[in-house]
Amino acid sequence: MLQIIELTVNGQPTSIAVEEGEALLDTLRERLGLTSVKRGCEVGECGACTVLIDGKAVDSCIYLSVWAAGKSILTVEGLRRNDGTLTTIQQAFIDQCAVQCGFCTPGLILSALEIVMSGKNYTRDELKKRISGHLCRCTGYENILNAVEQAIRETRKQVQIQ
């Protein structure tokens, strides 16, 4: 049975008809064309489908679209700046060679954004735990951790300048 839900996707108010048991992953990829949200394990273990829901990293493959009604969803497409420049986190992933095939990258970037937005100080071990829900088969995790740490440092510098 179709149900119409209202939500905000990448800053844009959206009204869409979804199936009662439809995963948010399917709504974002198939109905809205947001292909940065990747289909991986489909059981919430690989992190490829990670999006931010009201600022919290969530596996969209195990999150029903109807649960997203009234919420704000952010995908990597929503990070796009008008002037074409990359966000601090995206640039950190490039600087630290934390991308290879790119399949896991969008989910990792969104988890990194949640970490940076928290404003908390994390040890390296704590960061490892925070990204432990992501599987990367190409880069290894050292460069990813380096990128998250760089993004935290750069964001703090930007805040201090303002």
DSSP file with accessible surface (Angstrom, degrees, kcal/mol):
  #  RESIDUE AA STRUCTURE BP1 BP2  ACC     N-H-->O    O-->H-N    N-H-->O    O-->H-N    TCO  KAPPA ALPHA  PHI   PSI    X-CA   Y-CA   Z-CA
    1    1 A M              0   0  166      0, 0.0    19,-1.2     0, 0.0     2,-0.2   0.000 360.0 360.0 360.0 130.2    0.0    0.0    0.0
    2    2 A L  E     -A   19   0A  99     17,-0.2     2,-0.4    18,-0.1    17,-0.2  -0.540 360.0-172.1 -78.1 143.4    1.4    3.4   -1.0
    3    3 A Q  E     -A   18   0A  90     15,-2.7    15,-3.0    -2,-0.2     2,-0.5  -0.999  19.5-132.8-134.9 134.8    1.7    6.1    1.6
    4    4 A I  E     -A   17   0A 116     -2,-0.4     2,-0.3    13,-0.3    13,-0.2  -0.770  28.0-174.0 -90.2 128.9    2.7    9.7    0.9
    5    5 A I  E     -A   16   0A   4     11,-2.8    11,-2.3    -2,-0.5     2,-0.5  -0.906  17.7-143.7-121.1 152.3    5.4   11.1    3.2
    6    6 A E  E     +A   15   0A 118     -2,-0.3    64,-3.9     9,-0.2     2,-0.3  -0.958  36.3 143.3-112.3 129.8    6.8   14.6    3.7
    7    7 A L  E     -A   14   0A   6      7,-2.7     7,-3.5    -2,-0.5     2,-0.5  -0.939  47.9-109.2-153.3 172.2   10.5   14.9    4.4
    8    8 A T  E     -Ab  13  72A  49     63,-2.6    65,-3.6    -2,-0.3     2,-0.5  -0.962  28.9-170.6-112.7 124.6   13.5   17.1    3.6
    9    9 A V  E >  S-Ab  12  73A   9      3,-2.6     3,-2.0    -2,-0.5    65,-0.2  -0.973  73.0 -20.5-119.5 117.3   16.1   15.6    1.4
   10   10 A N  T 3  S-     0   0   35     63,-3.2    -1,-0.2    -2,-0.5    64,-0.1   0.876 129.5 -49.4  52.9  41.9   19.4   17.5    1.0
   11   11 A G  T 3  S+     0   0   55     62,-0.4    -1,-0.3     1,-0.2    63,-0.1   0.386 116.4 112.7  84.8  -3.0   17.7   20.7    2.1
   12   12 A Q  E <  S-A    9   0A 130     -3,-2.0    -3,-2.6     2,-0.0    -1,-0.2  -0.897  70.3-123.4-108.3 122.3   14.7   20.4   -0.2
   13   13 A P  E     -A    8   0A 107      0, 0.0     2,-0.4     0, 0.0    -5,-0.3  -0.392  38.5-169.5 -58.6 134.3   11.2   19.7    1.1
   14   14 A T  E     -A    7   0A  28     -7,-3.5    -7,-2.7    -2,-0.1     2,-0.4  -0.995  22.3-166.6-136.2 137.0   10.0   16.5   -0.6
   15   15 A S  E     +A    6   0A  69     -2,-0.4     2,-0.3    -9,-0.2    -9,-0.2  -0.992  25.4 163.5-120.5 126.9    6.7   14.8   -0.8
   16   16 A I  E     -A    5   0A  23    -11,-2.3   -11,-2.8    -2,-0.4     2,-0.5  -1.000  37.8-124.0-149.1 144.3    6.8   11.2   -2.1
   17   17 A A  E     +A    4   0A  34     -2,-0.3     2,-0.3   -13,-0.2   -13,-0.3  -0.770  37.7 176.6 -87.9 129.0    4.7    8.1   -2.3
   18   18 A V  E     -A    3   0A   0    -15,-3.0   -15,-2.7    -2,-0.5     2,-0.2  -0.934  33.3-104.5-131.1 155.1    6.4    5.1   -0.8
   19   19 A E  E >   -A    2   0A  85     -2,-0.3     3,-1.7   -17,-0.2    47,-0.3  -0.494  37.3-113.3 -73.0 151.2    5.5    1.5   -0.1
   20   20 A E  T 3  S+     0   0  115    -19,-1.2    46,-0.3     1,-0.3    -1,-0.1   0.871 115.7  33.3 -54.6 -41.8    4.7    0.7    3.5
   21   21 A G  T 3  S+     0   0   61    -20,-0.1    -1,-0.3    43,-0.1     2,-0.3   0.198  87.9 134.4-103.1  18.7    7.8   -1.6    3.9
   22   22 A E    <   -     0   0   18     -3,-1.7    43,-3.1     1,-0.1    44,-0.4  -0.493  54.3-125.9 -75.8 131.1   10.1    0.3    1.5
   23   23 A A  B >>  -E   64   0B  14     -2,-0.3     4,-1.8    41,-0.3     3,-0.5  -0.463  15.7-124.2 -72.8 145.7   13.6    0.9    2.7
   24   24 A L  H 3> S+     0   0    1     39,-3.5     4,-2.9    36,-0.5     5,-0.3   0.862 111.5  64.7 -57.8 -34.8   14.9    4.4    2.7
   25   25 A L  H 3> S+     0   0    2     35,-2.0     4,-2.7    38,-0.3     5,-0.3   0.930 103.8  45.4 -52.3 -47.9   17.8    3.2    0.5
   26   26 A D  H <>>S+     0   0   47     -3,-0.5     4,-2.1    34,-0.2     5,-1.1   0.896 112.0  51.1 -67.6 -39.3   15.3    2.3   -2.2
   27   27 A T  I  X>S+     0   0    1     -4,-1.8     5,-1.6     3,-0.2     4,-0.8   0.945 114.9  42.7 -62.2 -46.3   13.4    5.6   -2.0
   28   28 A L  I  <5S+     0   0    0     -4,-2.9     6,-2.9     3,-0.2     4,-0.2   0.937 124.8  33.0 -68.3 -46.8   16.6    7.6   -2.2
   29   29 A R  I  X5S+     0   0   61     -4,-2.7     4,-0.6    -5,-0.3    -3,-0.2   0.957 129.5  29.4 -74.5 -53.6   18.3    5.6   -5.0
   30   30 A E  I  <5S+     0   0  126     -4,-2.1    -3,-0.2    -5,-0.3    -2,-0.1   0.867 130.6  30.1 -83.4 -38.3   15.4    4.4   -7.1
   31   31 A R  I  <<S+     0   0  109     -5,-1.1    -3,-0.2    -4,-0.8    -4,-0.1   0.827 132.4  29.3 -92.1 -34.8   12.8    7.1   -6.6
   32   32 A L  T  4<S-     0   0   59     -5,-1.6    -3,-0.2    -6,-0.2    -2,-0.1   0.473  96.6-127.4-106.8  -5.8   15.0   10.2   -6.1
   33   33 A G     <  +     0   0   48     -4,-0.6     2,-1.4    -6,-0.2    -4,-0.2   0.735  53.8 149.7  70.4  24.8   18.1    9.2   -8.1
   34   34 A L    >   +     0   0   24     -6,-2.9     3,-1.3     1,-0.2    -1,-0.2  -0.659  16.1 174.0 -92.8  86.6   20.5    9.8   -5.3
   35   35 A T  T 3   +     0   0   74     -2,-1.4    -1,-0.2     1,-0.3    -6,-0.1   0.472  60.9  82.6 -82.2  -0.1   23.1    7.2   -6.3
   36   36 A S  T 3  S+     0   0   13      2,-0.1     2,-0.9    -3,-0.1    -1,-0.3   0.765  75.6  84.6 -69.5 -21.3   25.7    8.1   -3.6
   37   37 A V  S <  S-     0   0    2     -3,-1.3     2,-0.3    69,-0.1    12,-0.2  -0.719  80.7-153.5 -82.0 107.3   23.6    5.9   -1.4
   38   38 A K        -     0   0   48     10,-1.8     2,-0.7    -2,-0.9    -2,-0.1  -0.625  15.4-131.0 -93.4 145.3   25.0    2.5   -2.2
   39   39 A R        +     0   0   77     -2,-0.3    -1,-0.0     1,-0.1    -2,-0.0  -0.824  48.6 142.5 -90.0 114.8   23.3   -0.9   -2.0
   40   40 A G        -     0   0   36     -2,-0.7    -1,-0.1    64,-0.0    64,-0.0   0.369  69.3 -12.4-117.0-104.3   25.8   -3.2   -0.2
   41   41 A C        -     0   0   51      1,-0.1    -2,-0.1     0, 0.0     0, 0.0   0.736  69.8-145.8 -79.0 -26.5   24.9   -5.9    2.3
   42   42 A E  S    S+     0   0  105      1,-0.1    -1,-0.1     0, 0.0    -3,-0.0   0.635  82.7  82.0  64.6  18.6   21.2   -4.9    2.8
   43   43 A V  S    S-     0   0   88     19,-0.0    -1,-0.1     0, 0.0    16,-0.0   0.181 108.8-101.6-132.4  15.3   21.4   -5.9    6.5
   44   44 A G  S    S+     0   0   17      1,-0.0    15,-0.1    14,-0.0    18,-0.0   0.751  93.6 104.0  76.3  26.3   23.0   -2.8    8.1
   45   45 A E  S    S+     0   0  140      1,-0.0    -1,-0.0    90,-0.0    14,-0.0   0.621  71.5  48.4-113.5 -16.8   26.5   -4.2    8.4
   46   46 A C  S    S-     0   0   11     88,-0.1    89,-2.4    89,-0.0    -1,-0.0   0.697  83.5-139.2-102.8 -21.5   28.6   -2.6    5.6
   47   47 A G    >   +     0   0    1     87,-0.2     3,-1.6     1,-0.1    87,-0.1   0.438  64.6 123.2  81.6  -1.1   27.8    1.2    5.9
   48   48 A A  T 3  S+     0   0    3      1,-0.3   -10,-1.8    59,-0.1    59,-0.2   0.790  75.8  48.7 -65.5 -24.0   27.6    1.7    2.1
   49   49 A C  T 3  S+     0   0    4    -12,-0.2    11,-1.1    57,-0.1    -1,-0.3   0.274  81.4 143.6 -98.6  11.9   24.1    3.0    2.4
   50   50 A T  E <   +C   59   0A   5     -3,-1.6     2,-0.3     9,-0.2     9,-0.2  -0.254  18.0 165.9 -61.7 133.2   24.8    5.5    5.3
   51   51 A V  E     -C   58   0A   0      7,-2.2     7,-2.8     5,-0.1     2,-0.5  -0.879  38.7-108.1-132.7 165.6   22.9    8.8    5.3
   52   52 A L  E     -CD  57  74A   3     22,-2.3    22,-2.6    -2,-0.3     2,-0.6  -0.895  27.7-168.6 -98.1 128.1   22.4   11.4    8.0
   53   53 A I  E >  S-CD  56  73A  10      3,-2.8     3,-2.0    -2,-0.5    20,-0.2  -0.979  81.0 -21.3-115.4 114.0   18.9   11.5    9.4
   54   54 A D  T 3  S-     0   0   97     18,-3.2    -1,-0.2    -2,-0.6    19,-0.1   0.878 131.3 -50.4  49.0  40.8   18.5   14.7   11.5
   55   55 A G  T 3  S+     0   0   32     17,-0.4     2,-0.4     1,-0.2    -1,-0.3   0.423 116.1 112.7  84.9  -0.9   22.3   14.7   11.8
   56   56 A K  E <  S-C   53   0A 127     -3,-2.0    -3,-2.8    58,-0.0     2,-0.2  -0.897  70.8-117.2-110.5 134.0   22.7   11.1   12.9
   57   57 A A  E     +C   52   0A  21     -2,-0.4     2,-0.3    -5,-0.2    -5,-0.2  -0.488  41.9 174.5 -68.9 128.4   24.4    8.5   10.7
   58   58 A V  E     -C   51   0A  32     -7,-2.8    -7,-2.2    -2,-0.2     2,-0.9  -0.995  38.3-118.8-138.8 141.6   21.9    5.7    9.8
   59   59 A D  E >   -C   50   0A  38     -2,-0.3     3,-1.3    -9,-0.2    -9,-0.2  -0.711  25.3-160.6 -78.3 110.3   22.1    2.6    7.6
   60   60 A S  G >  S+     0   0    0    -11,-1.1   -35,-2.0    -2,-0.9     3,-0.7   0.656  81.2  71.8 -72.3 -12.6   19.3    3.4    5.1
   61   61 A C  G 3  S+     0   0   18      1,-0.2    -1,-0.3   -37,-0.2   -35,-0.1   0.760 107.9  34.1 -73.7 -22.8   18.9   -0.2    4.0
   62   62 A I  G <  S+     0   0   95     -3,-1.3     2,-0.5   -39,-0.1    -1,-0.2   0.177 101.5  90.3-116.0  16.9   17.3   -1.1    7.4
   63   63 A Y  S <  S-     0   0   39     -3,-0.7   -39,-3.5    -4,-0.1   -38,-0.3  -0.963  75.4-130.9-115.6 119.4   15.5    2.1    7.9
   64   64 A L  B >>  -E   23   0B  48     -2,-0.5     3,-1.0   -41,-0.3     4,-0.5  -0.456  10.5-130.7 -72.2 143.0   12.0    2.3    6.5
   65   65 A S  G >4 S+     0   0    0    -43,-3.1     3,-1.6     1,-0.3     4,-0.3   0.863 106.7  61.5 -59.8 -37.6   11.0    5.3    4.4
   66   66 A V  G >4 S+     0   0   28    -44,-0.4     3,-1.1   -46,-0.3    -1,-0.3   0.819  97.2  59.4 -62.3 -26.7    7.8    5.8    6.4
   67   67 A W  G <4 S+     0   0  135     -3,-1.0    -1,-0.3     1,-0.2    -2,-0.2   0.720  96.1  63.6 -71.4 -19.0   10.0    6.4    9.5
   68   68 A A  G X< S+     0   0    0     -3,-1.6     3,-2.5    -4,-0.5   -60,-0.2   0.509  71.3 128.4 -84.0  -4.1   11.7    9.3    7.7
   69   69 A A  T <  S+     0   0   46     -3,-1.1   -62,-0.2    -4,-0.3     3,-0.1  -0.289  81.6   8.5 -55.4 128.7    8.4   11.3    7.5
   70   70 A G  T 3  S+     0   0   71    -64,-3.9    -1,-0.3     1,-0.3   -63,-0.2   0.449 108.8 114.1  80.8   0.6    9.1   14.8    8.9
   71   71 A K    <   -     0   0   67     -3,-2.5   -63,-2.6   -65,-0.3     2,-0.5  -0.551  67.4-117.4-103.2 168.0   12.8   14.2    9.2
   72   72 A S  E     -b    8   0A  50    -65,-0.2   -18,-3.2    -2,-0.2     2,-0.4  -0.927  27.7-164.5-107.8 123.3   15.8   15.8    7.4
   73   73 A I  E     -bD   9  53A   0    -65,-3.6   -63,-3.2    -2,-0.5     2,-0.4  -0.900   2.3-166.5-110.2 135.0   17.9   13.4    5.2
   74   74 A L  E     + D   0  52A  39    -22,-2.6   -22,-2.3    -2,-0.4     2,-0.2  -0.985   8.6 175.2-123.6 128.2   21.4   14.3    4.0
   75   75 A T    >   -     0   0    0     -2,-0.4     3,-1.4   -24,-0.2     4,-0.3  -0.726  50.8 -94.8-115.1 173.6   23.2   12.3    1.3
   76   76 A V  G >  S+     0   0   25      1,-0.3     3,-2.2    -2,-0.2     4,-0.4   0.872 123.8  64.7 -59.5 -32.9   26.6   13.2   -0.3
   77   77 A E  G >  S+     0   0   34      1,-0.3     3,-1.2     2,-0.2    -1,-0.3   0.842  94.7  61.2 -58.8 -28.9   24.8   14.9   -3.1
   78   78 A G  G <  S+     0   0   29     -3,-1.4    -1,-0.3     1,-0.2    -2,-0.2   0.586  91.3  66.7 -74.6  -9.5   23.5   17.4   -0.4
   79   79 A L  G <  S+     0   0   22     -3,-2.2    -1,-0.2    -4,-0.3    -2,-0.2   0.595  72.1 122.1 -83.5 -11.8   27.1   18.4    0.3
   80   80 A R    <   -     0   0  183     -3,-1.2     2,-0.3    -4,-0.4     6,-0.1  -0.275  54.9-145.5 -56.9 126.3   27.5   20.0   -3.1
   81   81 A R    >   -     0   0  101      4,-0.6     3,-1.6     1,-0.1    -1,-0.1  -0.698  16.9-122.7 -93.9 150.5   28.4   23.7   -2.8
   82   82 A N  T 3  S+     0   0  179     -2,-0.3    -1,-0.1     1,-0.3    -2,-0.1   0.832 112.6  50.8 -59.9 -34.6   27.1   26.3   -5.3
   83   83 A D  T 3  S-     0   0  116      2,-0.1    -1,-0.3     1,-0.0     3,-0.1   0.450 114.1-115.7 -86.8   0.6   30.7   27.3   -6.2
   84   84 A G    <   +     0   0   59     -3,-1.6    -2,-0.1     1,-0.3     2,-0.1   0.426  68.5 137.1  85.3  -3.5   31.8   23.7   -6.8
   85   85 A T        -     0   0   65      1,-0.1    -4,-0.6    -5,-0.0    -1,-0.3  -0.392  54.4-112.8 -75.7 156.4   34.3   23.6   -4.0
   86   86 A L        -     0   0   66      1,-0.1    -1,-0.1    -6,-0.1    -6,-0.1  -0.539  28.5-108.7 -84.8 155.1   34.6   20.5   -1.8
   87   87 A T     >  -     0   0   20     -2,-0.2     4,-2.7     1,-0.1     5,-0.2  -0.298  36.5-101.9 -72.8 165.9   33.7   20.4    1.8
   88   88 A T  H  > S+     0   0   22      1,-0.2     4,-2.3     2,-0.2     5,-0.1   0.902 123.5  49.1 -55.9 -42.1   36.4   20.1    4.4
   89   89 A I  H  > S+     0   0    8      2,-0.2     4,-2.2     1,-0.2    -1,-0.2   0.938 110.4  48.8 -68.0 -45.5   35.6   16.4    4.9
   90   90 A Q  H  > S+     0   0   31      1,-0.2     4,-1.7     2,-0.2    -2,-0.2   0.928 112.9  48.4 -59.9 -43.5   35.6   15.6    1.1
   91   91 A Q  H  X S+     0   0   75     -4,-2.7     4,-3.3     1,-0.2    -1,-0.2   0.898 108.2  54.6 -64.9 -38.4   38.9   17.4    0.7
   92   92 A A  H  X S+     0   0    0     -4,-2.3     4,-2.3    -5,-0.2    -1,-0.2   0.903 105.3  53.2 -62.8 -39.6   40.4   15.6    3.7
   93   93 A F  H  <>S+     0   0    1     -4,-2.2     5,-2.8     2,-0.2     6,-0.4   0.900 113.6  43.5 -63.4 -37.0   39.5   12.2    2.1
   94   94 A I  H ><5S+     0   0   89     -4,-1.7     3,-1.7     3,-0.2    -2,-0.2   0.953 113.1  50.9 -70.5 -48.9   41.3   13.3   -1.1
   95   95 A D  H 3<5S+     0   0   84     -4,-3.3    -2,-0.2     1,-0.3    -1,-0.2   0.848 114.7  43.5 -57.4 -37.1   44.3   14.7    0.7
   96   96 A Q  T 3<5S-     0   0   54     -4,-2.3    -1,-0.3    -5,-0.2    -2,-0.2   0.298 109.1-119.8 -94.8   9.6   44.8   11.6    2.8
   97   97 A C  T < 5 +     0   0   84     -3,-1.7    -3,-0.2     1,-0.1    46,-0.1   0.896  61.5 150.0  53.0  44.5   44.2    9.2   -0.2
   98   98 A A      < +     0   0    0     -5,-2.8     2,-0.4    45,-0.2    41,-0.2   0.237  49.7  69.6 -92.6  11.6   41.3    7.7    1.7
   99   99 A V        +     0   0   55     -6,-0.4     2,-0.0    -5,-0.1     0, 0.0  -0.981  40.8 144.5-128.7 142.9   39.4    6.8   -1.5
  100  100 A Q  S    S+     0   0  132     -2,-0.4    -1,-0.1     0, 0.0    -2,-0.1   0.190  86.6   8.1-132.6 -85.7   40.1    4.2   -4.1
  101  101 A C  S    S-     0   0   93      1,-0.1    -2,-0.1     4,-0.0     0, 0.0   0.823  88.8-141.2 -72.8 -27.8   37.1    2.5   -5.7
  102  102 A G        +     0   0   26     -4,-0.1    -1,-0.1     3,-0.0     3,-0.0   0.382  64.7 120.2  89.8  -4.6   34.8    5.0   -3.9
  103  103 A F  S    S+     0   0   84      1,-0.2     4,-0.3     2,-0.2   -65,-0.2   0.932  84.9  31.6 -61.7 -45.5   32.0    2.5   -3.1
  104  104 A C  S  > S+     0   0   13      1,-0.2     4,-2.2     2,-0.1     3,-0.2   0.647  99.0  90.4 -85.3 -13.6   32.2    3.0    0.7
  105  105 A T  H  > S+     0   0   14      1,-0.2     4,-3.0     2,-0.2     5,-0.2   0.865  79.8  53.0 -58.9 -47.2   33.3    6.6    0.5
  106  106 A P  H  > S+     0   0   16      0, 0.0     4,-2.1     0, 0.0    -1,-0.2   0.939 112.9  45.3 -57.0 -43.9   29.9    8.4    0.6
  107  107 A G  H  > S+     0   0    0     -4,-0.3     4,-2.3    -3,-0.2    -2,-0.2   0.908 114.0  49.0 -64.8 -41.1   28.9    6.5    3.7
  108  108 A L  H  X S+     0   0    2     -4,-2.2     4,-2.7     2,-0.2    -1,-0.2   0.902 108.9  53.2 -64.7 -39.9   32.2    7.1    5.4
  109  109 A I  H  X S+     0   0   12     -4,-3.0     4,-2.4    -5,-0.2    -2,-0.2   0.922 110.1  47.8 -62.4 -40.9   32.1   10.8    4.5
  110  110 A L  H  X S+     0   0    1     -4,-2.1     4,-2.2    -5,-0.2    -1,-0.2   0.904 111.8  48.9 -70.1 -37.5   28.6   11.1    6.1
  111  111 A S  H  X S+     0   0    7     -4,-2.3     4,-2.2     2,-0.2    -1,-0.2   0.911 111.2  51.3 -64.6 -39.4   29.8    9.3    9.3
  112  112 A A  H  X S+     0   0    0     -4,-2.7     4,-3.0     2,-0.2    -2,-0.2   0.898 107.2  53.7 -62.7 -38.9   32.8   11.6    9.4
  113  113 A L  H  X S+     0   0   28     -4,-2.4     4,-3.1     2,-0.2    -2,-0.2   0.927 107.3  50.3 -62.4 -42.4   30.5   14.6    9.1
  114  114 A E  H  X S+     0   0   33     -4,-2.2     4,-1.3     2,-0.2    -1,-0.2   0.932 111.9  48.7 -59.7 -43.1   28.5   13.3   12.1
  115  115 A I  H  X S+     0   0    2     -4,-2.2     4,-0.6     2,-0.2     5,-0.5   0.946 114.2  44.7 -61.3 -49.1   31.8   12.9   14.0
  116  116 A V  H >< S+     0   0   19     -4,-3.0     3,-1.4     1,-0.2    -2,-0.2   0.920 110.8  54.0 -63.0 -43.5   33.0   16.4   13.1
  117  117 A M  H 3< S+     0   0  106     -4,-3.1    -1,-0.2     1,-0.3    -2,-0.2   0.762  95.2  69.3 -65.6 -22.3   29.6   18.0   13.8
  118  118 A S  H 3< S-     0   0   44     -4,-1.3    -1,-0.3    -3,-0.4    -2,-0.2   0.794  90.8-147.0 -65.6 -27.6   29.6   16.5   17.3
  119  119 A G    <<  +     0   0   56     -3,-1.4     2,-0.1    -4,-0.6    -3,-0.1   0.532  50.7 136.5  73.2   4.6   32.4   18.9   18.3
  120  120 A K        -     0   0  132     -5,-0.5     2,-0.5     1,-0.0    -1,-0.2  -0.459  58.6-118.1 -84.0 157.4   33.8   16.2   20.6
  121  121 A N        -     0   0  124     -2,-0.1     2,-0.4    -3,-0.1    -1,-0.0  -0.829  34.4-168.7 -92.1 130.9   37.4   15.2   21.0
  122  122 A Y        -     0   0   45     -2,-0.5     2,-0.1    27,-0.0    -7,-0.0  -0.957  17.2-134.6-122.1 141.8   38.1   11.6   20.0
  123  123 A T     >  -     0   0   79     -2,-0.4     4,-2.3     1,-0.1     5,-0.2  -0.411  37.5-103.8 -77.6 167.5   41.1    9.4   20.5
  124  124 A R  H  > S+     0   0   57      1,-0.2     4,-2.2     2,-0.2     5,-0.1   0.911 124.2  51.9 -59.9 -41.1   42.2    7.3   17.6
  125  125 A D  H  > S+     0   0  105      1,-0.2     4,-1.8     2,-0.2    -1,-0.2   0.887 108.3  50.7 -64.6 -38.6   40.7    4.2   19.2
  126  126 A E  H  > S+     0   0   87      2,-0.2     4,-2.2     1,-0.2    -1,-0.2   0.905 109.1  51.3 -65.3 -39.8   37.3    6.0   19.7
  127  127 A L  H  X S+     0   0    2     -4,-2.3     4,-1.8     1,-0.2    -2,-0.2   0.898 106.0  55.6 -63.2 -39.0   37.4    7.0   16.0
  128  128 A K  H  < S+     0   0   92     -4,-2.2     4,-0.4     1,-0.2    -1,-0.2   0.918 109.4  46.5 -58.8 -43.0   38.0    3.4   15.0
  129  129 A K  H >< S+     0   0  159     -4,-1.8     3,-0.9     1,-0.2     4,-0.3   0.893 108.4  56.0 -65.6 -39.4   34.9    2.4   16.9
  130  130 A R  H 3< S+     0   0   83     -4,-2.2     3,-0.3     1,-0.2    -1,-0.2   0.810 116.1  35.7 -65.9 -29.7   32.8    5.2   15.4
  131  131 A I  T >< S+     0   0    5     -4,-1.8     3,-1.9    -3,-0.2    -1,-0.2   0.359  85.4 106.5-103.4   9.1   33.6    4.1   11.8
  132  132 A S  T <   +     0   0   89     -3,-0.9    -1,-0.2    -4,-0.4    -2,-0.1   0.687  67.7  68.8 -65.5 -15.3   33.6    0.3   12.7
  133  133 A G  T 3  S+     0   0   37     -3,-0.3     2,-0.4    -4,-0.3    -1,-0.3   0.355  87.2  85.1 -83.0   8.1   30.2   -0.1   10.9
  134  134 A H    <   -     0   0    7     -3,-1.9     2,-0.5   -87,-0.1   -87,-0.2  -0.930  64.4-153.4-114.2 134.5   31.9    0.6    7.5
  135  135 A L        -     0   0   75    -89,-2.4     2,-0.5    -2,-0.4    -2,-0.0  -0.919  13.4-179.5-106.6 125.3   33.6   -2.0    5.4
  136  136 A C        +     0   0   15     -2,-0.5     4,-0.1     1,-0.1     5,-0.1  -0.994  10.5 179.9-123.8 125.2   36.3   -0.8    3.0
  137  137 A R  S    S+     0   0  206     -2,-0.5    -1,-0.1     2,-0.1    -2,-0.0   0.437  75.9  41.6-101.3  -2.7   38.0   -3.4    0.9
  138  138 A C  S    S+     0   0   55      2,-0.1   -39,-0.1     0, 0.0    -2,-0.0   0.849 113.1  31.5-111.1 -54.6   40.4   -1.1   -0.9
  139  139 A T  S    S-     0   0   22    -41,-0.2     4,-0.4     1,-0.1     3,-0.2   0.707  87.8-131.4 -87.8 -23.2   42.1    1.6    1.1
  140  140 A G     >  -     0   0   35      1,-0.1     4,-0.5    -4,-0.1    -1,-0.1  -0.139  32.7 -88.3  78.5 168.1   42.5    0.1    4.6
  141  141 A Y  H  > S+     0   0   84      1,-0.2     4,-2.8     2,-0.2     5,-0.2   0.665 108.6  79.5 -94.7 -15.3   41.4    2.2    7.5
  142  142 A E  H  > S+     0   0  104      1,-0.2     4,-2.6     2,-0.2     5,-0.2   0.936  98.1  44.3 -60.1 -47.5   44.6    4.2    8.3
  143  143 A N  H  > S+     0   0   55     -4,-0.4     4,-2.1     2,-0.2    -1,-0.2   0.866 113.0  52.5 -66.6 -34.0   44.0    6.7    5.5
  144  144 A I  H  X S+     0   0    0     -4,-0.5     4,-2.4     2,-0.2    -2,-0.2   0.941 110.9  46.6 -65.8 -45.9   40.3    7.0    6.4
  145  145 A L  H  X S+     0   0    1     -4,-2.8     4,-2.6     1,-0.2    -2,-0.2   0.911 110.9  52.8 -62.2 -40.9   41.2    7.7   10.0
  146  146 A N  H  X S+     0   0   45     -4,-2.6     4,-2.5    -5,-0.2    -1,-0.2   0.898 109.0  50.4 -59.5 -40.4   43.8   10.2    8.9
  147  147 A A  H  X S+     0   0    0     -4,-2.1     4,-2.6     2,-0.2    -2,-0.2   0.917 110.0  48.8 -66.0 -42.1   41.1   11.9    6.8
  148  148 A V  H  X S+     0   0    2     -4,-2.4     4,-2.3     2,-0.2    -2,-0.2   0.940 112.6  48.5 -63.9 -43.8   38.6   12.1    9.7
  149  149 A E  H  X S+     0   0   49     -4,-2.6     4,-2.5     1,-0.2    -2,-0.2   0.907 111.4  50.3 -63.4 -40.9   41.3   13.5   12.0
  150  150 A Q  H  X S+     0   0   19     -4,-2.5     4,-3.1     1,-0.2     5,-0.3   0.927 109.6  51.0 -62.1 -44.1   42.3   16.1    9.3
  151  151 A A  H  X S+     0   0    0     -4,-2.6     4,-2.4     1,-0.2     5,-0.2   0.899 109.8  49.9 -61.6 -39.3   38.6   17.1    8.9
  152  152 A I  H  X S+     0   0   19     -4,-2.3     4,-2.2     2,-0.2    -1,-0.2   0.950 113.4  45.7 -63.2 -47.9   38.3   17.6   12.6
  153  153 A R  H  X S+     0   0  122     -4,-2.5     4,-2.2     1,-0.2    -2,-0.2   0.936 114.8  46.9 -60.7 -48.2   41.5   19.8   12.8
  154  154 A E  H  X S+     0   0   62     -4,-3.1     4,-2.3     1,-0.2    -1,-0.2   0.889 111.1  51.3 -63.7 -39.9   40.5   21.9    9.8
  155  155 A T  H  X S+     0   0   35     -4,-2.4     4,-2.3    -5,-0.3    -1,-0.2   0.916 109.4  50.5 -64.9 -40.7   36.9   22.4   11.0
  156  156 A R  H  X S+     0   0   88     -4,-2.2     4,-2.3    -5,-0.2    -2,-0.2   0.910 109.9  50.7 -62.7 -40.9   38.3   23.6   14.4
  157  157 A K  H  X S+     0   0  104     -4,-2.2     4,-1.9     1,-0.2    -1,-0.2   0.924 110.1  49.8 -61.9 -44.1   40.6   26.0   12.6
  158  158 A Q  H  X S+     0   0   76     -4,-2.3     4,-1.6     1,-0.2    -2,-0.2   0.886 110.6  49.7 -62.4 -39.6   37.7   27.4   10.6
  159  159 A V  H  < S+     0   0   95     -4,-2.3    -1,-0.2     1,-0.2    -2,-0.2   0.904 110.0  50.9 -66.7 -39.9   35.6   27.9   13.7
  160  160 A Q  H  < S+     0   0  158     -4,-2.3    -1,-0.2     1,-0.2    -2,-0.2   0.860 107.9  53.1 -66.0 -35.8   38.4   29.7   15.4
  161  161 A I  H  <        0   0  146     -4,-1.9    -1,-0.2    -5,-0.2    -2,-0.2   0.887 360.0 360.0 -67.1 -37.6   38.9   32.0   12.5
  162  162 A Q     <        0   0  190     -4,-1.6    -2,-0.2    -5,-0.2    -1,-0.1   0.822 360.0 360.0 -75.2 360.0   35.2   33.0   12.5
